[in-house]
C-alpha cells in the first residue's frame, strides 16, 4: 500500500510533547510497510487545540494522537466520538474522514489488554478479584477494559474516596470503591493488581503500597513505562509475582490508530520493542 502521489502525515499533539515515543514508533512502521510519509510531534497549547485540530484536514493529515492535556478537551471539539471513547471520557486518536470531519477514538483500553495478553497469554480478567489503584484518566481506560473482558470483582482504591465512588457509579460494572486506608486490605486474595496512577514515574514518588497481603500468584501491572521497572514492579518481582510494565500498552494502543489512518494493522515486533526500550 503506497501513495506515491500523497505524502502521508500524522502526529501527536500535547504540551509538552517532545518526550513522546510515538514518533519513533509510527515512523518505524511507516518505513517497515513502505509508506511515504512521516509522523511528527506537535506542541500545542490548550488554548490552541481547537484551531490545531480543525487545521488537520487542510494540512493533509490523516489524523493525530492526543496526549496530556488534550484528551478530555477534544471530546467537545471533534465531530464524532466513538462509544468506547465516550465511556472512557477521553480521546487519544483523531481520524480525519474523507469529508474533512474529525472522528475521536480511544485505543488505550485495547492497548492495555493486548499488553497484558502479550506478557501473560493465559491471563483472564475473571480469574479473581482485581485491585486497581487510581481514578484518573489512565484508570478509566483500564477499568473499562477490565469490565469489557469480564472482570467479576474490581476493588478501586483512590486517595479521594468520593472520586472513586463517582467513577464506580459512572462506569458501572463490578466496581467497589475503597478509601486509601483500605489499600493493603484490597490486596487480600486478589488475582491482579494494577497501578493506574503516576506514582513511580520518573520524577514522582513511588507508590506507597505494601504487598504483604497480595498472593504471590497475583499478576502485578503498572501502566508506567518510564522507568520500565517501577519500585512497585521491582518489589513484586522480588517476591515472585509475575509483572507487566506499561510499555506494551504504549505499543499496542498505537496499532489501531495506524490502521485507522493508513489501512495497515502493524505488528509489535521484538525489534520495535527493543528500539523503544532503548529510549526509556
C-alpha beads as a LAMMPS data file, in Angstrom:
LAMMPS data file: protein, C-alpha beads

280 atoms
279 bonds

1 atom types
1 bond types

-500.0 500.0 xlo xhi
-500.0 500.0 ylo yhi
-500.0 500.0 zlo zhi

Masses

1 110.0

Atoms # bond

1 1 1 0.000 0.000 0.000
2 1 1 1.940 3.010 -1.273
3 1 1 0.838 6.538 -2.016
4 1 1 3.395 7.942 -4.466
5 1 1 1.211 10.992 -5.124
6 1 1 0.358 11.654 -1.498
7 1 1 2.746 12.256 1.396
8 1 1 1.159 10.668 4.457
9 1 1 1.019 12.787 7.592
10 1 1 0.090 12.091 11.205
11 1 1 1.377 13.275 14.552
12 1 1 0.848 13.664 18.264
13 1 1 -0.453 16.832 19.933
14 1 1 0.494 17.561 23.513
15 1 1 2.022 20.093 25.871
16 1 1 4.762 19.065 26.486
17 1 1 5.184 16.600 23.644
18 1 1 8.870 16.162 22.779
19 1 1 9.210 13.311 25.291
20 1 1 6.705 11.208 23.340
21 1 1 7.914 7.901 21.899
22 1 1 5.064 7.882 19.370
23 1 1 7.088 9.469 16.515
24 1 1 9.749 6.728 16.713
25 1 1 7.034 4.113 16.868
26 1 1 4.925 5.267 13.921
27 1 1 7.875 6.259 11.759
28 1 1 9.274 2.754 12.261
29 1 1 6.025 1.314 10.900
30 1 1 5.856 3.772 8.002
31 1 1 9.292 2.597 6.938
32 1 1 8.590 -1.073 7.549
33 1 1 5.458 -1.081 5.393
34 1 1 6.958 1.044 2.622
35 1 1 4.710 4.056 3.124
36 1 1 5.864 7.533 2.095
37 1 1 5.153 9.910 4.947
38 1 1 6.039 10.980 8.456
39 1 1 4.672 11.245 11.989
40 1 1 5.602 14.404 13.873
41 1 1 5.385 15.841 17.409
42 1 1 3.081 18.869 17.569
43 1 1 3.499 21.119 20.612
44 1 1 0.027 22.609 21.007
45 1 1 -1.102 24.800 23.896
46 1 1 -4.537 24.071 25.364
47 1 1 -5.993 27.331 24.051
48 1 1 -4.944 26.438 20.508
49 1 1 -6.244 22.851 20.445
50 1 1 -9.464 23.602 18.571
51 1 1 -7.678 25.569 15.846
52 1 1 -4.963 22.911 15.555
53 1 1 -7.443 20.052 15.199
54 1 1 -9.569 21.941 12.685
55 1 1 -6.443 22.603 10.599
56 1 1 -5.652 18.898 10.169
57 1 1 -7.750 18.328 7.002
58 1 1 -6.383 21.388 5.206
59 1 1 -2.809 20.384 6.038
60 1 1 -3.306 16.900 4.619
61 1 1 -3.106 14.993 7.901
62 1 1 -4.711 11.564 8.146
63 1 1 -5.121 12.198 11.857
64 1 1 -3.238 12.539 15.105
65 1 1 -2.815 11.200 18.587
66 1 1 -3.566 13.275 21.659
67 1 1 -1.714 13.251 24.940
68 1 1 -1.749 15.388 28.098
69 1 1 -3.520 17.802 28.475
70 1 1 -5.785 17.406 25.425
71 1 1 -7.514 14.026 25.748
72 1 1 -10.623 15.258 27.563
73 1 1 -10.916 18.640 25.845
74 1 1 -11.042 17.029 22.399
75 1 1 -14.366 15.379 23.213
76 1 1 -16.112 18.720 22.715
77 1 1 -14.213 19.614 19.536
78 1 1 -14.451 16.587 17.253
79 1 1 -17.499 15.925 15.084
80 1 1 -17.979 12.325 16.173
81 1 1 -16.903 10.355 19.238
82 1 1 -16.965 6.574 19.235
83 1 1 -18.855 4.885 22.107
84 1 1 -15.737 3.498 23.779
85 1 1 -14.035 6.897 23.889
86 1 1 -17.241 8.365 25.312
87 1 1 -17.273 5.755 28.084
88 1 1 -13.611 6.319 28.905
89 1 1 -14.191 10.068 28.808
90 1 1 -11.176 10.849 26.666
91 1 1 -9.923 10.820 23.077
92 1 1 -6.386 9.680 22.262
93 1 1 -6.766 9.353 18.491
94 1 1 -8.256 11.658 15.858
95 1 1 -9.115 10.332 12.405
96 1 1 -9.711 12.770 9.536
97 1 1 -12.571 11.461 7.371
98 1 1 -12.768 11.889 3.595
99 1 1 -15.174 14.805 4.032
100 1 1 -12.780 16.574 6.426
101 1 1 -14.761 15.792 9.567
102 1 1 -12.953 14.645 12.719
103 1 1 -13.682 11.369 14.489
104 1 1 -12.468 10.817 18.046
105 1 1 -11.394 7.380 19.226
106 1 1 -9.659 5.900 22.262
107 1 1 -7.350 2.909 21.934
108 1 1 -5.920 2.858 25.463
109 1 1 -8.251 0.053 26.617
110 1 1 -7.267 -2.069 23.601
111 1 1 -3.597 -1.326 24.220
112 1 1 -3.823 -2.254 27.878
113 1 1 -5.480 -5.640 27.337
114 1 1 -3.180 -6.526 24.428
115 1 1 -0.125 -5.701 26.548
116 1 1 -1.294 -7.976 29.361
117 1 1 -2.116 -10.802 26.954
118 1 1 1.262 -10.446 25.250
119 1 1 3.097 -10.792 28.557
120 1 1 0.729 -13.367 30.103
121 1 1 -1.094 -15.301 27.338
122 1 1 -3.157 -17.336 29.834
123 1 1 -4.423 -14.267 31.711
124 1 1 -8.161 -13.984 32.286
125 1 1 -9.985 -10.976 33.724
126 1 1 -12.418 -13.267 35.546
127 1 1 -9.704 -15.270 37.341
128 1 1 -10.300 -13.452 40.611
129 1 1 -10.555 -10.025 42.277
130 1 1 -8.621 -7.176 40.657
131 1 1 -7.288 -4.261 42.711
132 1 1 -6.887 -1.034 40.727
133 1 1 -5.076 1.937 42.253
134 1 1 -6.104 5.372 40.973
135 1 1 -9.153 7.056 39.472
136 1 1 -7.627 9.334 36.830
137 1 1 -7.581 9.116 33.048
138 1 1 -5.359 6.055 32.881
139 1 1 -7.513 4.258 35.428
140 1 1 -10.656 4.957 33.418
141 1 1 -9.262 3.158 30.371
142 1 1 -8.009 0.247 32.495
143 1 1 -11.342 -0.116 34.294
144 1 1 -13.382 -0.073 31.089
145 1 1 -11.069 -2.665 29.541
146 1 1 -11.335 -4.967 32.573
147 1 1 -15.129 -4.663 32.690
148 1 1 -15.377 -5.490 28.989
149 1 1 -13.108 -8.508 29.461
150 1 1 -15.476 -9.959 32.055
151 1 1 -13.917 -9.000 35.390
152 1 1 -16.207 -10.116 38.208
153 1 1 -14.805 -8.046 41.072
154 1 1 -12.820 -4.818 40.860
155 1 1 -11.591 -3.090 44.012
156 1 1 -10.951 0.543 43.112
157 1 1 -8.641 2.313 45.559
158 1 1 -8.134 6.065 45.367
159 1 1 -6.752 8.733 47.687
160 1 1 -10.046 10.614 47.365
161 1 1 -12.832 8.147 48.130
162 1 1 -15.538 10.423 46.717
163 1 1 -13.814 10.469 43.333
164 1 1 -13.506 6.702 43.364
165 1 1 -17.187 6.309 44.198
166 1 1 -18.186 8.743 41.463
167 1 1 -16.143 6.833 38.899
168 1 1 -17.546 3.493 40.043
169 1 1 -21.067 4.871 39.710
170 1 1 -20.372 6.304 36.281
171 1 1 -18.776 3.199 34.777
172 1 1 -20.984 0.648 36.478
173 1 1 -19.945 -2.971 36.459
174 1 1 -18.453 -4.892 39.388
175 1 1 -16.525 -1.948 40.894
176 1 1 -16.328 -1.290 44.635
177 1 1 -14.669 1.987 45.625
178 1 1 -12.363 1.876 48.642
179 1 1 -10.530 4.557 50.598
180 1 1 -6.762 4.976 50.747
181 1 1 -6.621 3.433 54.202
182 1 1 -8.017 0.198 52.768
183 1 1 -5.395 -0.180 50.045
184 1 1 -3.495 -3.042 51.673
185 1 1 -6.686 -4.902 52.619
186 1 1 -7.802 -4.614 48.982
187 1 1 -4.896 -6.878 48.001
188 1 1 -6.090 -9.882 50.027
189 1 1 -6.993 -12.734 47.724
190 1 1 -6.509 -10.594 44.602
191 1 1 -5.593 -12.221 41.299
192 1 1 -4.268 -8.968 39.869
193 1 1 -3.009 -5.555 40.994
194 1 1 -2.897 -2.557 38.657
195 1 1 -1.172 0.748 39.368
196 1 1 -3.006 3.272 37.199
197 1 1 -1.522 6.349 38.896
198 1 1 1.647 8.289 38.031
199 1 1 3.242 7.245 41.331
200 1 1 6.552 5.590 40.499
201 1 1 7.087 7.504 37.273
202 1 1 10.405 9.291 36.817
203 1 1 10.193 12.480 38.884
204 1 1 7.328 11.194 41.061
205 1 1 7.459 9.430 44.428
206 1 1 6.974 5.641 44.456
207 1 1 3.548 4.186 45.110
208 1 1 3.017 3.871 48.868
209 1 1 1.726 0.311 48.933
210 1 1 2.972 -2.706 50.901
211 1 1 2.461 -6.001 49.073
212 1 1 2.407 -8.331 52.095
213 1 1 -1.286 -9.218 51.679
214 1 1 -1.021 -9.847 47.925
215 1 1 -0.906 -13.515 46.842
216 1 1 2.412 -14.380 45.176
217 1 1 0.450 -15.748 42.223
218 1 1 -1.183 -12.371 41.502
219 1 1 -0.204 -10.505 38.342
220 1 1 1.149 -7.013 39.071
221 1 1 0.679 -4.454 36.297
222 1 1 1.903 -0.870 36.095
223 1 1 0.837 1.423 33.249
224 1 1 4.029 3.476 33.700
225 1 1 6.815 2.777 31.196
226 1 1 9.431 5.327 32.278
227 1 1 11.150 3.708 34.121
228 1 1 10.447 0.293 32.651
229 1 1 10.554 -1.208 36.147
230 1 1 8.979 0.939 38.823
231 1 1 9.614 0.369 42.526
232 1 1 6.254 -1.431 42.659
233 1 1 7.206 -3.855 39.890
234 1 1 10.655 -4.432 41.391
235 1 1 9.132 -5.270 44.781
236 1 1 6.592 -7.574 43.136
237 1 1 9.232 -9.361 41.070
238 1 1 11.480 -9.882 44.095
239 1 1 8.663 -11.636 45.978
240 1 1 7.846 -13.837 42.984
241 1 1 4.830 -12.123 41.393
242 1 1 4.591 -12.034 37.592
243 1 1 4.768 -8.429 36.342
244 1 1 3.817 -6.326 33.317
245 1 1 5.072 -2.791 32.713
246 1 1 3.389 -0.033 30.722
247 1 1 5.482 -0.204 27.560
248 1 1 3.247 -2.773 25.913
249 1 1 0.227 -0.528 26.427
250 1 1 2.026 2.279 24.589
251 1 1 2.998 -0.014 21.717
252 1 1 -0.340 -1.741 21.290
253 1 1 -2.575 1.340 21.566
254 1 1 -0.718 2.713 18.540
255 1 1 -1.674 -0.211 16.285
256 1 1 -5.389 0.586 15.692
257 1 1 -4.521 4.271 15.211
258 1 1 -2.015 3.422 12.475
259 1 1 -4.644 1.144 10.903
260 1 1 -7.308 3.861 11.007
261 1 1 -5.006 6.364 9.279
262 1 1 -3.124 4.206 6.792
263 1 1 -5.100 0.977 6.333
264 1 1 -2.498 -1.419 7.752
265 1 1 -2.672 -3.108 11.169
266 1 1 1.004 -3.122 12.215
267 1 1 2.770 -5.656 14.412
268 1 1 4.683 -5.178 17.625
269 1 1 7.930 -6.970 16.826
270 1 1 10.896 -7.697 19.117
271 1 1 12.941 -5.246 17.020
272 1 1 10.402 -2.464 17.563
273 1 1 10.165 -3.155 21.276
274 1 1 13.963 -3.141 21.623
275 1 1 14.193 0.170 19.756
276 1 1 11.642 1.847 22.033
277 1 1 13.131 0.261 25.164
278 1 1 16.476 1.820 24.245
279 1 1 14.884 5.263 24.638
280 1 1 13.192 4.638 28.013

Bonds

1 1 1 2
2 1 2 3
3 1 3 4
4 1 4 5
5 1 5 6
6 1 6 7
7 1 7 8
8 1 8 9
9 1 9 10
10 1 10 11
11 1 11 12
12 1 12 13
13 1 13 14
14 1 14 15
15 1 15 16
16 1 16 17
17 1 17 18
18 1 18 19
19 1 19 20
20 1 20 21
21 1 21 22
22 1 22 23
23 1 23 24
24 1 24 25
25 1 25 26
26 1 26 27
27 1 27 28
28 1 28 29
29 1 29 30
30 1 30 31
31 1 31 32
32 1 32 33
33 1 33 34
34 1 34 35
35 1 35 36
36 1 36 37
37 1 37 38
38 1 38 39
39 1 39 40
40 1 40 41
41 1 41 42
42 1 42 43
43 1 43 44
44 1 44 45
45 1 45 46
46 1 46 47
47 1 47 48
48 1 48 49
49 1 49 50
50 1 50 51
51 1 51 52
52 1 52 53
53 1 53 54
54 1 54 55
55 1 55 56
56 1 56 57
57 1 57 58
58 1 58 59
59 1 59 60
60 1 60 61
61 1 61 62
62 1 62 63
63 1 63 64
64 1 64 65
65 1 65 66
66 1 66 67
67 1 67 68
68 1 68 69
69 1 69 70
70 1 70 71
71 1 71 72
72 1 72 73
73 1 73 74
74 1 74 75
75 1 75 76
76 1 76 77
77 1 77 78
78 1 78 79
79 1 79 80
80 1 80 81
81 1 81 82
82 1 82 83
83 1 83 84
84 1 84 85
85 1 85 86
86 1 86 87
87 1 87 88
88 1 88 89
89 1 89 90
90 1 90 91
91 1 91 92
92 1 92 93
93 1 93 94
94 1 94 95
95 1 95 96
96 1 96 97
97 1 97 98
98 1 98 99
99 1 99 100
100 1 100 101
101 1 101 102
102 1 102 103
103 1 103 104
104 1 104 105
105 1 105 106
106 1 106 107
107 1 107 108
108 1 108 109
109 1 109 110
110 1 110 111
111 1 111 112
112 1 112 113
113 1 113 114
114 1 114 115
115 1 115 116
116 1 116 117
117 1 117 118
118 1 118 119
119 1 119 120
120 1 120 121
121 1 121 122
122 1 122 123
123 1 123 124
124 1 124 125
125 1 125 126
126 1 126 127
127 1 127 128
128 1 128 129
129 1 129 130
130 1 130 131
131 1 131 132
132 1 132 133
133 1 133 134
134 1 134 135
135 1 135 136
136 1 136 137
137 1 137 138
138 1 138 139
139 1 139 140
140 1 140 141
141 1 141 142
142 1 142 143
143 1 143 144
144 1 144 145
145 1 145 146
146 1 146 147
147 1 147 148
148 1 148 149
149 1 149 150
150 1 150 151
151 1 151 152
152 1 152 153
153 1 153 154
154 1 154 155
155 1 155 156
156 1 156 157
157 1 157 158
158 1 158 159
159 1 159 160
160 1 160 161
161 1 161 162
162 1 162 163
163 1 163 164
164 1 164 165
165 1 165 166
166 1 166 167
167 1 167 168
168 1 168 169
169 1 169 170
170 1 170 171
171 1 171 172
172 1 172 173
173 1 173 174
174 1 174 175
175 1 175 176
176 1 176 177
177 1 177 178
178 1 178 179
179 1 179 180
180 1 180 181
181 1 181 182
182 1 182 183
183 1 183 184
184 1 184 185
185 1 185 186
186 1 186 187
187 1 187 188
188 1 188 189
189 1 189 190
190 1 190 191
191 1 191 192
192 1 192 193
193 1 193 194
194 1 194 195
195 1 195 196
196 1 196 197
197 1 197 198
198 1 198 199
199 1 199 200
200 1 200 201
201 1 201 202
202 1 202 203
203 1 203 204
204 1 204 205
205 1 205 206
206 1 206 207
207 1 207 208
208 1 208 209
209 1 209 210
210 1 210 211
211 1 211 212
212 1 212 213
213 1 213 214
214 1 214 215
215 1 215 216
216 1 216 217
217 1 217 218
218 1 218 219
219 1 219 220
220 1 220 221
221 1 221 222
222 1 222 223
223 1 223 224
224 1 224 225
225 1 225 226
226 1 226 227
227 1 227 228
228 1 228 229
229 1 229 230
230 1 230 231
231 1 231 232
232 1 232 233
233 1 233 234
234 1 234 235
235 1 235 236
236 1 236 237
237 1 237 238
238 1 238 239
239 1 239 240
240 1 240 241
241 1 241 242
242 1 242 243
243 1 243 244
244 1 244 245
245 1 245 246
246 1 246 247
247 1 247 248
248 1 248 249
249 1 249 250
250 1 250 251
251 1 251 252
252 1 252 253
253 1 253 254
254 1 254 255
255 1 255 256
256 1 256 257
257 1 257 258
258 1 258 259
259 1 259 260
260 1 260 261
261 1 261 262
262 1 262 263
263 1 263 264
264 1 264 265
265 1 265 266
266 1 266 267
267 1 267 268
268 1 268 269
269 1 269 270
270 1 270 271
271 1 271 272
272 1 272 273
273 1 273 274
274 1 274 275
275 1 275 276
276 1 276 277
277 1 277 278
278 1 278 279
279 1 279 280
